[in-house]
Amino acid sequence: MSGRTVLAPADGIVWRCLPFSALAADTLYRLLRLRSEVFVVEQQCVFLDMDDLDAHCLHLLGESVDGSGRVQLQASVRLVPAGRAFAEASIGRVVTAPAARGGGLGHRLMAEAVRQLEALWGPQPIRIGAQAHLEAFYQRHGFVSDDKPYVEDGIPHLEMLRR
């Protein structure tokens, strides 16, 4: 599992795809802080984000550099190999920083996640556990619901598959 970097487009986002072992301490801190900010605080969901899967995943990071020269994590997902979370490969912990929302970054994140997953492991079905209110968002990226809703950590979810 080697890291990959994609050049920044006009908006200054640089995509890096790294195995857990290659995440520097400051990068890991930014990643866990963003996930906590959104999944725990914003969504008011008390759950254990660190679920022992991170070490087996690749982490796609969308970063920019602010006016002070500090790296800012704007978006992230983890790419989960087949057989870890689901029988199929998976994309999980999809998160966009609150300040970065509204300009299409979430859609670019998902497109880049699918591209990276297929570049790493080849074209294949991808299964996700999506928050139910985001079904239309994921449908735009080729995911189809299995119509079997479930509740995880108090939030309605759907399994969705992209073939």
Secondary structure as UniProt FT lines:
FT   STRAND          4..6
FT   TURN            10..11
FT   STRAND          14..19
FT   HELIX           20..22
FT   HELIX           25..35
FT   HELIX           36..42
FT   TURN            43..44
FT   HELIX           54..56
FT   STRAND          58..65
FT   TURN            67..68
FT   STRAND          71..80
FT   TURN            82..84
FT   STRAND          89..96
FT   HELIX           98..100
FT   TURN            101..102
FT   HELIX           105..121
FT   STRAND          126..131
FT   HELIX           132..134
FT   HELIX           135..139
FT   TURN            140..142
FT   STRAND          144..145
FT   STRAND          150..152
FT   TURN            153..154
FT   STRAND          155..162
//
